[in-house]
Amino acid sequence: MRIPSDNKAGYERARVVEPDIARNYIAHTYVADPEADALMLELSKLNPFEMQQFIQAAMDSDEDGLKGAPTILRDFFDSMTPPDWVDVSEFSPGVRMFHRNSKVILASFVSGVLIEGFMTNISKSFFITGRVRDEGVRRLQQNNRHLVECFIPGGLERHGDGWKLSVRIRLIHAQVRRLLDESDDWDSEAWGVPLSSAHLGFAITAFSARLLAHMRRLGASYTEEEAESFMAAWRYIGWLMGIPETILFHDEAEALKLFEIGGMCEPEPGIESIAMANSLVNSAPLLGDMTEPEIRRKFAKYIYGVSRAVIGNKLADQLNYPKTSTIGVLAWFRIQQRYERLIRNTTLRKLPVLSRIDRQMYDQFAGLIQVSAFDEAGISYASPDHVYDELSTKW
């Protein structure tokens, strides 16, 4: 089996614990997305505006707009018929749970899930392109938009924006993979293919099962049925994003195991992961229009503390987080959640008043991450046309 040199030491450790999962994970470091890759290669022969218009027409099932489109584009979207295991009606409990816990979900997403999901060598793709380093705010906004749209009722049906954004991510990944393959910056012997199925399969376990775990720690409430529904929705999202079923989890327990073993197969977070994690944390205040330097620093310090409590000291230290105390951080968040549930579910109104500063800080943190990339012109299907984001046309 071909093993990226960066993964050899980790694989030796992981296969002692779960040999089959470790072997499958490493095998997928050289698995890309043949269908999407072939499509974007063909579309790259068109001018950028024409490519964007054809993708828009395919997303909207616009037959007039598809006149003259390459056959491969029609074939690709025709192949997006949901597998037999998908039943969108089963997503309703997960959708309800999302909206009931939206603040803590989005807080968990920024402080834990995005950090953990990109701690693998997938970070090298983003570091090389400069997408997060130079566009951290936009990256957070796009992640938030995708998350929200997927869990709006009907969002994962064929013409829902959650469906479209998931497929858009798949196409962007294919385009970036092609650009990295053609550059001198990517070392396939050390890292596998860019944006490999292994790394995407790992990331989707963070977005789903690890998100549930972080939510529990931050005081969210949900039933077993809601958790299963939430995982089922994320499994379909993963499929829409092009993750092959050979490394796509079936349930929460399997996702957590893949996260554990896949993480063991990876090297310790390098400079790329460090830059990416700290860029995300320091970009977060800008979502709340906190542009004054001192306010930004204080708020970033607050987010660092929450994130350290969520991801643990070991990973936080590996990512060069500043040393901050986490004593009482998670307990405080859980108190906020209980307080809000009492407000919603009882007629009592004379409850103890929480600290004005603490309350304000909590509301800012929970509220800022609801800021998403909603563009008046609708979803953009523009794609990068240069491996370096600063040299690419705006997308």
N, C-alpha and C positions, 0 to 999 in steps of 0.2 A: 504494500500500500504506500502511495506517495504521501509523505508527511512534510508539511512546511517546516523548515528548520526552526522557526520560532516556537513551534508547538511540540517538538520532540520530547523535551524534558517533561512538560505538562502531561503529554499523552502517556508517558511511562508511569506517572503517578496515578492518572485517572483509570487506566486499564486494570490496575490492581483492585480498584473499587467496583467499577462497572464496565467490564471489558467490551460488551456489545454496544453500549451507549457511547463509550469513548471512541470505539472504532468507527461507528456511524458518523459521529460528529466530525472526526478528522477527515473521513472520506468526503464529507460535504464541503470541506474548505476549498475543494477544487470543482465544486458544482456551481454553475452560474444559473442563468435562466434562458435556455436556448431559444424559446419562442419569442420572448420580449427582446432578447439581444438581436435576433434576426430581423425583427420588425424595425427596431430603431436604426439598425445598419442600413436598411432599405430606405427608411424615411430621411436619413441623413443626406441622401442624394438630392432632396428637394431644398428649396430655399426655406429659411426659418418660418416665414409667415405662412407659406403653403403647408408646411408640416403641422404647424399649430392649428390651422383651419381644418385639416383633415382629421386630426385627433379629436378636435371639438365636435365635428360632425359624427364621428364614430361613437363618442361618449353619449351624444344626444340622440342616436339612432336617426340621424337626419339624412334621408336617402338623397335628397337634392344636393346636400353638401358633400356627399360621398362620391358624386359623379367624377370620374377621372382618378379616384384614389387607387393606390396600389392594391392588388388583390390580397396581398399578405395582411393588410390592415383589416379588411373585412373578415378574413379567416381567423385572425387573432381574436377579434371581439365575438365572433360566432362561437369560439371555443370556450368562452367565459360562462357557459351554462353551469350553474351551481352543481357540485357533486351530490350524490344521493344522500349524504349525511347532513346536508344543510336543510334546516327548516326555520325560515325567518320568523315564524310565529313563536318559536321557542325563545326568541331574544327579548320578549316583552318584560319578563321579570328583571332581567339584567338592565334594561333601559330604565325601568322605574327605580331600581337601586341606584343607578348612576345619578339620576336627577335628585334623588333624596339626599345623596351624599356628595353632590357635585363639588362643594368647596374642599372637602378633605381629599377627594379623588384628585383634583387638580393640584392640590398642595403636595400630595404623595408623588404625583407625576413629575413635577419639577424638582422636588428635593431628593427623590430617590430613584424613580424608574428611569428617567433619562440618563442619570449618572451611571446606573448599573447596566443599562442596556447598551451603552457605548463604551464600556470599560475594556472590551476585547480589542483585537487588532482591527476591527471595523473602524476604529477611530482614525487609523492611518488614512483611510479614504477621505474622511472629512477634513483632516489636517492638511493633506496635500492640496486639496481643492480650495481650502480656505473658506469653505462655506460657513462653518461655525465661528471660526476665528474672526472673520470680517463681517459676518451677518448673523451674529448670535441672537439679536432681538427678533429678526425675521424668522429665524429657525424656530424659536420658541413659539412665535405666533402661529406658524404653520403646523407645528405639532399639536398645539391647542385646538386649532380649527379642525384638524383631522379627528381628534379625539371626540370633540363635541358633536360633529356631524355624524359620526358612526353611531352615536347613542341618542340621536334624535329619532323619535318613532318613524319608521320607514326609511331611515337613513341608509340601511344596507340593502334595500330593494334596488332593482336594476337601475332606476333613474334617480335614486337618492344621491345626495352629495357625499355621503359617507362612502358609498360604492365607488363613485367617480374619483374621489380623492385617494382611495386605496389603490385603484388601478393607476392613477397618475403617479403615485409613489413608485409603483413597479416600473413604469416607463422611464421615470427619471433615474432610477437605479440602473436600468439597462444603458441609458445614455452615458451616465457617469462611468459605468464599468467600461464601456467602449473607449471613452476618452482616456481613462487611466491605463488601459491596455496598450494604447497607442503612444503613451508617454514613456519617458525614461525614468520616471520616479517610482514606478511600481515594481517591486521585487517579488515575483510569483513564487520563486523557490523558497523564500523566507515566509511569505504571508498567504499563499494560495491565490485564488482569484479575487479581484476587488468585489466587495459587497457580496461575499459568498453566501450560499444557502446555509452554511453552518452559522455564520455570524447573524444572518437575518432570523434564522430559527431560534438562536439564543436570545436575540433582542425581543422577539415576540413573547417569549416566556416572561421577560421582565415586564413588558407592557400589560400582561394579563395576570399571571399567578403572583408575581412579586408585587404588583400593584395591590392585589387583594391583601397580601401580607402587610404591606405598609399601611393600608387603610385600617386594618385591625388595630395596629399599633397606635394610630392617630385617632382612634375612637369611633370609626364608622360602624354602622349597624347594618347587617344584612342576613338573610336566611341562606340555608344550604341551596335551596332552589334558585335563589337569585345569584349566588356565586356560580353555580353550574351554568346558568343562562349567560352570565357575563363571560365565562370561559368559552362557551359555544360561539358567542358573537366574535370573540377575539380569534378563535380558530378560523372562522370564515374570513375575517379581515386578513389574517395571515395568508390564506389561500389566494385571496384577491391580490395580495401584494407579491404573489409569485413564489411563495415558499413551498417547495415540494412536500407532498404528504409523507415522504420518507423521513422527514425530520420535523414534521409539524405535530405538536402535541395533541393528545386526545382529551385529556382532562387536567385538572389542577395538579394532581399528584405527579403525573408524568411530566408536566411543564416544570415543576420545581426540581425534579430529578435531572432533567436536561440542563436546567440552569446551573445546578451544582456541578455536574460532570463536565459540561461545556466550559464552565469557569475554571475547573482544574486543568483542562487542556490548554488554556490560554497562558501566555507569559504574564508576569506581573505588569500592571499598567505602566506604559512608557510615557515619554514626554508628550506624545500625541494625546493620550487619554487625559493626562494632567492638564494640558492646554484646553482640551474640549470641556472638561468638567468645570474648570474655573471660569471659562468663558461663559458657559451657561448660567452659572450662579451670578456672575457679575453683570450679565445682561438683563437678568430678571428685574432689577429696580427700574430699568428704562421703560419697561412695559407700563409701569405706573406713572410715567412722566416725571420720575425723580431724577432730575438733571443736575441739581445742585450737588457738588462733589461730596460734601460732608454728609448730607442726607443719604446719598448713594452708598457711601462707605458703611454707615451705620446699618442701613437696611440689608446690604450684602452680608454683613457680619451676622445679622439675625438669621438670614437664610442659611448661612454656613452652619450655624448651630443646629437648626432643624435638620438639615441634610446629614450632618455628622451623627445625630441621634438616630436617624432612619437607616443609613447605610452601614453604621458601625465604625468604630475607631480605626480598625485595621485598614479598611479601604480608604477611609478619609485621610489617614496618614500617607498611604501610598499615593494619593492624589494631591499631596502637599496642601491639604486644607490647613488654615490657621488653627492654632490650638484654642478651642473654645469649650466651655463647660456645657455638658448636656444634661446636667442634673435637673430633673423636673420638667424638661422640655416636652417629652411625650405625655407625661401625666397631665400637664397643663392643656395640651391639645385635646386630650380625652375629656377633660372637664368642660372645655368649650363645646364639645359635641353634645355632652349630656345636658348642658345648659340650654342649648338651642332646641334639643328635643323636648325639654320641659316646656319651653316657650310655645312650641308648636302644638304639643299634645295635651296641655292642661289649660285651665282657665285662670291659673294663678298669674298675677302680674307683678306682685310685690316681692320678687326674688332678690337676693343679695346683689348689689350692683358690683360688677366686675371692675377692676382697675381700668380707668379710662384709657391710660396709655397702652396697657396690655390688650384691651379690646380693640383699640384703634390699630395696633400693630397686626393683630390677628386678621382684622377685616381687610387691611391693606394687602397682606400676604395672600389671603384667600381670594381677594378680588382681582388683584393684578394679573393673576394667571388665567383669568377668564378673558383677558384681552387676546383676541385671535386675529388672524390674517383674513378679515372679510373685505374683499375688494369690491367696489361698486360695480365694476365691469364683469363680475362673476369669477369663476375659477379660471385661472390662466393655465394653458397647456403649453406654454413656452418651455423650451428645454435649454440647458447650458450648451454652448457651442465651443467652449474652450475648457481645458482641464483646470485652469486657474480661474477661480470665480471673479477675480478683479479684471480679468481680460475677456470674460464672457459677456455677451449681451444680456440685458436684464431679464431675469426669469423669475 
